[in-house]
Amino acid sequence: MTKHRGHSQHGTAFVYIGIAMFALVGFTGLAVDLGRGYVIKANLSKAVDAAALAAARGIGEGQATARDMANNIFNVNFPNGYLGVDSVQNPPQIAFADAADQSSVITVSSRAVMSTTFMKIAGFAELGITAQSQATRRLVDLSFVVDHSNSLGSDFDQVKAAAEQFVSYFDPAKDRVALVMFASNTTIMDPINTGGRGFNKSSLLNHINGSNTTGAVSTATSGGLYAGWDQLRSVPSGSQAPLRVIVLFTDGAPNTFSGTFKAKPFHNAPGTFALVSATGGLFTSDYPQSPPSVTGLSTIYSSPSDMSLHYVSPPTNSLYTSGTGGTLVVDQDIPNIPTTSYHPPPYASSGIPPGFTLYDSSLPGQRVLIGLTASGYPDHPQNANNAARNLAEIIANAARADSSGAQPIRVYTLGLGDLLNQPGGSVPETGASILMRIANDPASASFNSNQAEGKYYFAGDTSQLASAFEAIRNQIVRLSQ
């Protein structure tokens, strides 16, 4: 009896061991198969996330383009047969919809099927794994401010091509885009749409394509920024986009600013005549230079049909004559620089300040103007150049600090060419450092954490322009997610 019971206990133990081994193999198989499923799920989620973001970047060029971009990105991240899957929904399913505020909502989903190994024992031959992602491309109000000064020369055709591609990134039915071009004069090529959403993409592209460089190496950066800011302000607060942006392109440091000047009544007149008022843009080559000189005055605004450099006509009631001295073109005619700038009408918005001090001690990096008297600053190249640089930063700061709108304004700058990395001016300093201040780039020593963060981008030559503009587009889309 004892021996019999022993054999029975040994048999029972083997049964228990067999059951335990089967369970252990089952749990091990379950862990292996589910572990593979987890890896596939993570990668499939990554693929649909990237596809949704790609579609958001491309929606401005239409749903067909957005779909193609999403499909391409998905296929790169999760091609057929990836991680040993038997099948995957490729291209993924993509759905487009509008949110209540007209933002574009893109939903991307996909399903992969994986054959199991150990789980087949339990009757599960395959696992279906799904992933879904959604991106919201919010609306954008954009002022695109483009330098077309003569210093761009033969590079301007490539600049125009890159600028046209940049404009094409935005949705003509939903986004708002204003086009401003500047050199010595500032031109509102395409005003922003204040009566509704959208913009005339064909008009912007035609204006960019038909533009040329001017005959002067003058860069009225402050005038371009002022006009771009004014355009964004003109949109009623209740209908403004969630993201308001100024994008500034230039190849040089500011060297032109606008004001109301006291001029001699005729060319190189002696001091026996009363000075007369003349409003325009005063410009100089980057300081220091040899020989130093100040040139002016240019007209502040120009029209899309005539963007050429034009000098201010002789002041009313002056003794200017035709021929030599018929326009204000030399520094001998303008003895002093005023303490403030002046931006005359027309204004697109109401309440925009018409002038700013030419030196703001509250802003870091401002350049001191010397020789102040009751009549203003002496009209010296150093003062004129410092005033132009100061004013561009002052206006950019005013735009970023503007609380009249529903959302703050961000500024992105794009500089072209190695000249921006060369020290210049009275400090001296690089043009890149100025553009970083204008953008409020976190990499700048003058970064203001209380204002919207922007970024400075750099293209060493025209071959890098397209990717630089694309990077700005990607940044804008990222902020609008």
Residue pairs with C-beta under 8 A, 6 or more apart in sequence:
25 118
25 121
26 118
26 121
26 122
28 118
29 116
29 117
29 118
29 119
29 121
30 118
30 119
30 122
32 117
32 118
33 116
33 117
33 118
33 119
33 124
33 127
36 83
36 84
36 114
37 114
37 127
37 129
39 83
40 83
40 85
40 112
40 114
40 129
41 129
41 131
43 77
43 78
43 82
43 83
44 78
44 88
44 110
44 112
44 129
44 130
44 131
45 131
45 133
46 77
46 78
47 73
47 74
47 77
47 78
47 92
47 110
47 131
48 74
48 92
48 108
48 109
48 110
48 131
48 132
48 133
49 133
50 73
50 74
50 77
51 70
51 71
51 73
51 74
51 77
51 92
51 94
51 108
51 133
52 70
52 106
52 107
52 108
52 133
52 134
52 135
53 73
53 135
53 477
53 481
54 66
54 69
54 70
54 72
54 73
55 66
55 67
55 69
55 70
55 94
55 106
55 108
55 135
56 66
56 104
56 106
56 135
56 136
56 137
56 477
56 480
56 481
57 66
57 69
57 169
57 473
57 474
57 477
58 65
58 66
58 68
58 69
58 70
58 169
59 66
59 96
59 104
59 106
59 137
59 171
60 168
60 169
60 170
60 171
60 172
60 175
61 168
61 169
63 96
66 94
66 96
66 106
67 91
67 94
70 91
70 92
70 94
70 106
70 108
71 91
71 92
71 94
74 90
74 91
74 92
74 108
74 110
75 90
75 91
78 88
78 90
78 110
78 112
79 90
80 87
80 88
80 90
82 88
83 114
84 114
85 112
85 113
85 114
86 113
86 114
86 115
86 126
87 112
87 113
88 110
88 111
88 112
88 113
89 109
89 110
89 111
89 112
90 110
92 108
92 109
92 110
93 108
93 109
93 110
94 106
94 107
94 108
95 106
95 107
95 108
96 104
96 105
96 106
97 104
97 105
97 107
98 104
98 105
99 105
99 136
101 138
101 139
101 242
102 139
102 174
102 197
103 136
103 137
103 138
103 139
103 174
103 242
104 136
104 137
104 171
104 174
105 134
105 135
105 136
105 137
106 134
106 135
106 136
106 137
107 132
107 133
107 134
108 132
108 133
108 134
108 135
109 130
109 131
109 132
109 133
110 130
110 131
111 128
111 129
111 130
111 131
112 128
112 129
112 130
113 126
113 127
113 128
113 129
114 126
114 127
114 129
115 125
115 126
116 124
116 125
116 126
116 127
119 125
119 127
135 481
136 480
136 481
137 171
137 477
137 480
137 481
138 241
138 242
138 243
138 480
138 481
139 174
139 175
139 176
139 197
139 241
139 242
139 243
139 480
140 170
140 175
140 176
140 241
140 243
140 244
140 245
140 476
140 480
141 175
141 176
141 192
141 232
141 235
141 240
141 241
141 243
141 244
141 245
142 170
142 175
142 176
142 177
142 178
142 244
142 245
142 246
142 247
142 476
143 177
143 178
143 180
143 192
143 227
143 228
143 229
143 231
143 232
143 245
143 246
143 247
144 163
144 166
144 167
144 177
144 178
144 179
144 180
144 204
144 228
144 247
144 249
145 180
145 181
145 182
145 224
145 225
145 227
145 228
145 246
145 247
145 248
145 249
146 159
146 163
146 179
146 180
146 181
146 182
146 208
146 224
146 249
147 181
147 182
147 183
147 219
147 221
147 224
147 249
147 250
147 251
147 252
148 156
148 181
148 182
148 183
148 211
148 212
148 213
148 214
148 307
149 182
149 183
149 184
149 213
149 214
149 216
149 217
149 218
149 219
149 251
149 252
150 183
150 213
150 214
150 215
150 216
150 217
151 213
151 217
151 219
151 251
151 252
152 159
152 213
152 251
152 416
153 213
155 251
155 416
155 417
155 462
156 212
156 213
158 462
158 463
158 465
159 249
159 416
159 462
159 465
160 208
160 209
160 211
161 466
162 462
162 465
162 466
162 468
162 469
163 208
163 249
163 469
164 205
164 208
164 209
165 466
165 469
165 470
166 247
166 469
166 470
166 472
166 473
167 177
167 179
167 201
167 204
167 205
167 208
168 201
168 205
169 470
169 473
170 177
170 199
170 201
171 198
172 198
172 199
172 200
172 201
173 197
173 198
174 197
174 198
175 197
175 198
175 199
175 241
176 192
176 193
176 197
176 198
176 199
176 235
176 241
177 190
177 192
177 199
177 201
177 204
178 188
178 190
178 191
178 192
178 199
178 228
178 231
178 232
179 188
179 189
179 190
179 204
179 207
179 208
180 186
180 187
180 188
180 189
180 224
180 227
180 228
180 231
181 187
181 189
181 207
181 211
181 224
181 307
182 219
182 220
182 221
182 223
182 224
182 227
183 213
183 214
183 216
183 218
183 219
183 220
183 307
183 309
184 214
184 216
184 218
184 220
184 256
184 281
184 283
184 298
184 309
185 214
185 220
185 223
185 281
185 298
185 299
185 300
185 301
185 302
185 307
185 309
185 310
186 220
186 223
186 224
186 226
186 227
186 300
186 301
186 302
187 301
187 302
187 303
187 304
187 307
188 227
188 231
188 301
188 304
188 348
189 204
189 207
189 208
189 211
189 304
190 199
190 200
190 203
190 204
190 207
191 231
191 234
191 348
192 199
192 231
192 232
192 234
192 235
192 348
193 199
193 235
194 234
194 235
194 236
194 348
196 239
197 239
207 304
211 307
212 307
214 307
214 308
214 309
215 308
215 309
216 283
216 295
216 298
216 309
217 252
217 285
218 255
218 256
218 281
218 283
218 295
218 298
218 309
219 250
219 252
219 253
219 254
219 255
219 256
219 283
219 388
220 254
220 256
220 257
220 258
220 281
220 283
220 300
220 388
221 248
221 250
221 253
221 254
221 256
221 388
221 392
221 438
222 254
222 256
222 257
222 258
222 341
222 388
222 391
222 392
222 394
222 395
223 256
223 257
223 258
223 281
223 300
223 343
224 248
225 246
225 248
225 392
225 395
225 396
225 399
225 411
225 438
226 343
226 395
228 246
228 248
228 399
229 246
229 352
229 395
229 398
229 399
229 402
229 409
230 347
230 348
230 349
230 352
231 348
231 349
232 244
232 246
232 399
232 405
232 409
233 348
233 349
233 351
233 352
233 402
233 404
233 405
234 348
234 349
235 241
235 405
237 404
237 405
237 406
238 406
240 405
240 406
240 407
241 407
242 407
242 480
243 407
243 410
243 476
243 479
243 480
244 405
244 407
244 408
244 409
244 410
245 409
245 410
245 411
245 412
245 476
246 399
246 409
246 410
246 411
246 412
247 411
247 412
247 413
247 414
247 472
248 411
248 412
248 413
248 414
248 435
248 438
248 439
249 413
249 414
249 416
250 413
250 414
250 415
250 416
250 435
251 415
251 416
251 417
251 419
251 420
252 286
252 419
252 420
252 431
253 286
253 389
253 420
253 424
253 425
253 431
253 434
254 388
254 389
254 391
254 392
254 434
255 283
255 284
255 285
255 286
255 384
255 385
255 388
255 389
256 281
256 282
256 283
256 284
256 298
256 388
257 281
257 282
257 283
257 341
257 358
257 384
257 387
257 388
257 391
258 279
258 280
258 281
258 282
258 300
258 341
258 342
258 343
258 344
259 279
259 280
259 282
259 337
259 338
259 340
259 341
259 342
259 355
259 358
260 277
260 278
260 279
260 338
260 342
261 277
261 278
261 279
261 280
261 282
261 296
261 297
261 334
261 336
261 337
261 338
262 275
262 276
262 277
262 278
262 334
262 335
262 336
262 375
262 376
263 275
263 276
263 277
263 278
263 297
263 315
263 318
263 328
263 333
263 334
264 273
264 275
264 276
264 332
264 333
264 334
264 335
265 273
265 274
265 275
265 276
265 315
265 318
265 319
265 320
266 273
266 314
266 318
266 319
266 320
266 321
266 325
267 320
267 324
267 325
267 326
267 330
267 332
267 333
268 325
268 330
268 332
268 333
269 319
269 333
273 319
275 335
276 315
276 316
276 317
276 318
277 315
278 297
278 312
278 315
278 328
278 334
279 297
279 300
279 312
279 342
279 344
280 296
280 297
280 298
280 299
280 300
280 311
280 312
280 328
281 296
281 297
281 298
281 299
281 300
282 294
282 295
282 296
282 297
282 334
282 337
282 379
282 384
282 387
283 294
283 295
283 296
283 298
283 384
283 388
284 292
284 293
284 294
284 295
284 381
284 384
284 385
284 388
285 293
285 381
286 385
286 424
286 425
287 381
287 382
287 384
287 385
287 386
287 424
287 425
287 426
288 381
288 382
288 426
289 381
292 380
292 381
292 382
293 330
293 331
293 381
294 331
294 334
294 379
294 380
294 381
294 384
295 329
295 330
295 331
296 311
296 312
296 328
296 329
296 331
296 334
297 311
297 312
297 328
297 334
298 309
298 310
298 311
298 312
299 310
299 311
299 312
300 343
300 344
302 308
302 310
311 327
311 328
311 329
312 327
312 328
313 327
314 320
314 326
314 327
314 328
315 328
320 326
320 327
325 333
328 334
331 379
334 379
335 375
335 378
335 379
336 373
336 375
336 376
336 377
336 378
336 379
337 358
337 369
337 376
337 377
337 378
337 379
337 383
337 384
337 387
338 358
338 376
338 377
339 357
339 358
339 359
339 372
339 376
339 377
340 355
340 356
340 357
340 358
341 355
341 356
341 357
341 358
341 387
341 391
342 354
342 355
343 354
343 355
344 354
345 354
347 354
351 404
353 398
356 391
356 394
356 395
356 398
357 394
358 369
358 377
358 387
358 390
358 391
359 366
359 367
359 368
359 369
359 386
359 387
359 390
360 366
360 390
360 394
360 397
363 393
363 394
363 397
363 446
364 437
364 445
364 446
365 393
365 429
365 433
365 437
365 445
365 446
366 390
366 393
367 386
367 389
367 390
367 425
367 426
367 427
368 386
369 377
369 383
369 386
369 387
369 390
370 377
370 378
370 380
370 382
370 383
371 377
371 378
371 380
371 383
377 383
377 387
382 426
385 425
385 426
386 425
386 426
389 425
389 434
392 434
392 438
393 434
393 437
393 438
396 411
396 437
396 438
396 439
396 440
397 448
397 451
399 409
399 411
400 408
400 409
400 410
400 411
400 440
400 448
400 451
400 452
400 454
401 451
402 408
402 409
408 451
408 452
409 452
410 452
410 453
410 454
410 479
411 438
411 439
411 440
411 452
411 454
412 439
412 454
412 455
412 456
412 457
412 472
412 475
412 476
413 435
413 436
413 438
413 439
413 441
413 454
413 455
413 456
413 457
414 456
414 457
414 458
414 459
414 465
414 468
414 469
414 472
415 431
415 432
415 435
415 456
415 457
415 458
415 459
416 459
416 461
416 462
416 465
417 459
417 460
417 461
418 460
419 431
420 430
420 431
420 432
420 435
420 458
421 430
421 431
421 432
422 430
422 431
423 429
423 430
424 430
424 431
432 456
432 458
433 444
435 456
436 443
436 444
436 446
436 456
437 444
437 446
438 454
438 456
439 454
439 455
439 456
440 447
440 448
440 451
440 452
440 453
440 454
441 447
441 453
441 454
441 455
441 456
442 453
442 455
443 456
444 456
447 453
455 472
455 475
457 468
457 471
457 472
458 468
459 465
459 467
459 468
